[in-house]
Amino acid sequence: MKSDRTKKLQKLDKALVWHPFTQMKEWAAGDTLIIEKGQGNYLIDTDGRRYLDGVASLWVNVHGHRKKEIDKAIVSQLGKLAHSTLLGLGNTPSIELAERLVKIVPKGLNRVFFSDNGSTAVEIALKMAFQYWEQKGFEGKRKFVAFTGAYHGDTFGSMSVGEIDIFVKKYRPLLFSAFRAPYPYCYRCPVGKDRSDCKTECLKAFEDILKKHSGEIAACIIEPMLQGAAGMIVSPPGFLKKVRSLTKKYGVLLIADEVATGFGRTGKMFACEVEGVVPDFLCLAKGITGGYMPLAATLTTDKVYRAFLGKYEEYRSFFHGHTYTGNPLGCAAALANLDIFENERVIEGLEPKVELFKKLLQRFEGLAHVGEVRQIGLVAGIELVKDKKTKEPFPAKSRVGYRACLRMRDSGVILRPLGDVVVIMPPLSIKESELKKIVEAAYKGIKEITEKP
Ligand SMILES: *Cc1c(COP(=O)(O)O)cnc(C)c1O
């Protein structure tokens, strides 16, 4: 039963709060869920009902909610300082965090620029790459090459390199243009190959762009190993490594957007490690604080950094900075997050969970409307299609992915789809029994919604 308090909150929410990426007409007509507490891998609503947090509070939560060590670190930092600016001053936690980050990221990325969300982490990398070439005397290198289906955030720069039509189409007239290379969405291969005869031929188009236009291109931006918002699309072995070697060959900087993949999601601390790649820029956000505070970081090399040095009046500084850059509470949470990774040997402990996850997911292939199941580490995308043979999608208005996820709430599991791709992305702290429960709820929800006569 719903309490009067819940009803009142629902009403106020509908009257006042504009939700992101949401058709508010549908929201206002629906039965909305309001979360009040978290505990471990569960979210708890205003009436005390518990739900497994199957998408890690939109890909950010790492060690569960109310994690003692992170709670404590924030409270302890609060006893010293909540915020002080990095413009003209240093602060303790940001220095300590920079030192820790440099130690764990791919070698050579030893300059850390803080901001407060994934989109800004990307904007910063784009601006730095652009300004780098300009200050090195290559004014012609002003463009970017990005991939089909890319998602890099919602600000104008990050939208410009993004390519999910329903997100960016409306704003296209305001965006700068980028070169676009095909991403290996292998289920619908851009060059008509099969997995069995794939030699990453899709890279030819990428190399052609570099060959022809490298004199105009500042950087390439990629979501390494896993395109998130495009529908959890995992790149085939060797793809990322070849992108790195081609960008090197043609003198184009590489920006790795690990906003979603960073901090253990793919089974390694960073997705770049899966293929031993070192980018020129690494963008981090989402999991950096364990899902606690808005914090982001853009890391780059000394080589890039040095191009920004000079006399004050030469104006070679990096002209960028957000008010909450390097926020001490966020940095304290991030430090505690990294401590937990170390103390609980989180990465080492992932393997059996990932193996179980893989096994549990096999069943879905048997469902009448599951086109493909994609998985890497502790993330999976289950693509629902109207016709498995032709891969024809369901019509958008039938809202199949959305309805399947709503159904899962009856089983006490919160998932959120990307179109008709059902996403499972629990906190890394998910227990095996909880993982089974999430997958079971997803199976049931998908079956009931897609096979209903
Ligand atoms: C979420 C995401 C972003 C944007 O991060 P925000 O914090 O939402 O601005 C950028 N890139 C990738 C790959 C993401 O998944």
Ligand as a Chemical Component Dictionary entry (heavy atoms), coordinates in Angstrom:
data_LIG
# 
_chem_comp.id                   LIG 
_chem_comp.type                 NON-POLYMER 
_chem_comp.pdbx_formal_charge   0 
_chem_comp.three_letter_code    LIG 
# 
loop_
_chem_comp_atom.comp_id 
_chem_comp_atom.atom_id 
_chem_comp_atom.alt_atom_id 
_chem_comp_atom.type_symbol 
_chem_comp_atom.charge 
_chem_comp_atom.model_Cartn_x 
_chem_comp_atom.model_Cartn_y 
_chem_comp_atom.model_Cartn_z 
_chem_comp_atom.pdbx_ordinal 
LIG C1 C1 C 0 27.576 9.072  -18.768 1  
LIG C2 C2 C 0 28.617 9.280  -19.779 2  
LIG C3 C3 C 0 29.096 10.563 -20.081 3  
LIG C4 C4 C 0 28.505 11.805 -19.463 4  
LIG O1 O1 O 0 28.667 11.855 -18.094 5  
LIG P1 P1 P 0 27.755 12.856 -17.221 6  
LIG O2 O2 O 0 28.323 12.755 -15.852 7  
LIG O3 O3 O 0 26.355 12.319 -17.308 8  
LIG O4 O4 O 0 27.868 14.200 -17.806 9  
LIG C5 C5 C 0 30.116 10.681 -20.988 10 
LIG N1 N1 N 0 30.644 9.606  -21.595 11 
LIG C6 C6 C 0 30.209 8.361  -21.334 12 
LIG C7 C7 C 0 30.837 7.208  -22.018 13 
LIG C8 C8 C 0 29.168 8.158  -20.438 14 
LIG O5 O5 O 0 28.698 6.935  -20.200 15 
# 
loop_
_chem_comp_bond.comp_id 
_chem_comp_bond.atom_id_1 
_chem_comp_bond.atom_id_2 
_chem_comp_bond.value_order 
_chem_comp_bond.pdbx_ordinal 
LIG C1 C2 SING 1  
LIG C2 C3 SING 2  
LIG C2 C8 DOUB 3  
LIG C3 C4 SING 4  
LIG C3 C5 DOUB 5  
LIG C4 O1 SING 6  
LIG O1 P1 SING 7  
LIG P1 O2 DOUB 8  
LIG P1 O3 SING 9  
LIG P1 O4 SING 10 
LIG C5 N1 SING 11 
LIG N1 C6 DOUB 12 
LIG C6 C7 SING 13 
LIG C6 C8 SING 14 
LIG C8 O5 SING 15 
# 
